[in-house]
Amino acid sequence: MDNTKRQTVYTLTAFLIGCIIAAASGNNAANSITEPLAAFGQWLRNLSLSGTAGNIEAWAITIGISCLPALGLLWKKRSRIDWLLAIGGAETFAMLYYLVNPTRVSDMLYWANSETIAKMWALVSAGSVAATLLCWALLRFIKTLIKKPAEILPVFLFWTAAGYALLLGFSAVRGGMDAAFSMQEGNNQQTLMQTNYTMLIVLQVISYLPDLMGVWVMLLAGKLALALETEPFAETTVSLAEEISKKSILVAEISLLLTAAGNLLQLMFFSKLLHIYIKIHVPLLTLVMCAVLMLLCKYFRRAKEVNDDNASII
């Protein structure tokens, strides 16, 4: 099995893992994030109220956890980007502080009890912290990529494809489950529900298949990047670029046709469907990749001709 096929298998495995995680999370996936954080905040609150020693310990734990992201500022090769770590630390402190004191989040939430507020705050604040730290990591990576593009780009494309496939799997199953629960509320006609469940699965496959094929194109782009580093003027490299360009165009065409097919199915079964979602999908990223690869193919072909001419003269 060559490297591209192996990466394809790993990426499909990541997609299946995403599907399994979504299915295992049940109807209330957000609770897997909010409940542990809310429970941790309540534990800190109980510790703080236990006495002076407990209060000091609770503050020490809160400040210690909040300082963890900022430890990156001690790195010798730091840059202005690393100040995002300090922001992440501040967000972490705010998250923990208001998990301990949820009723202080806002006066506008007087209608909710402390447990509900804690769960809502946990979801929003944890997402904010994660987004800040992810932004820092990606900005750091971009700086490294600029310095060593040929070495890092193929690996980056693979891991990006695998991560995106994981999210696609989770999103596909999660979206399907949410739509199914929504349809199930207030409907007890088993025959009608069975038809809708079947159609929902078909539409989910049609909806996410173009994105999954886009992941495949991403893996092919990684293969091209590796070929350009090793043999930029080889006939195999130029042929590979032309092949990937054609496959990208095929993916774009299939994406558009699948979108039309999904809408047509809903039109045909209009009277039997409880949930209809007409979608106009324009695969802009895939089309842009097609245009770029087609341009690069022409450049590679001309560059190879110039290189061959120079080699013959020498």
Secondary structure, DSSP 4 states (H G I P E B T S, - for coil): --HHHHHHHHHHHHHHHHHHHHHHH-S-TTHHHHHHHHHHHHHHHHHHHT-HHHHHHHHHHHHHHHHTGGGGGG-TT--GGGHHHHHHHHHHHHHHHHHHSGGGS-GGGTTS-HHHHHHHHHHHHHHHHHHHHHHHHHHHHHHHHHHSHHHHHHHHHHHHHHHHHHHHHHHHHHHHHHHHHHHHTT---HHHHHHHHHHHHHHHHHHHHHHHHHHHHHHHHHHHHHHHHH-TT-HHHHHHHHHHHHHHHHHHHHHHHHHHHHHHHHHHTGGG-S---------HHHHHHHHHHHHHHHHHHHHHHHHHHHHHH-
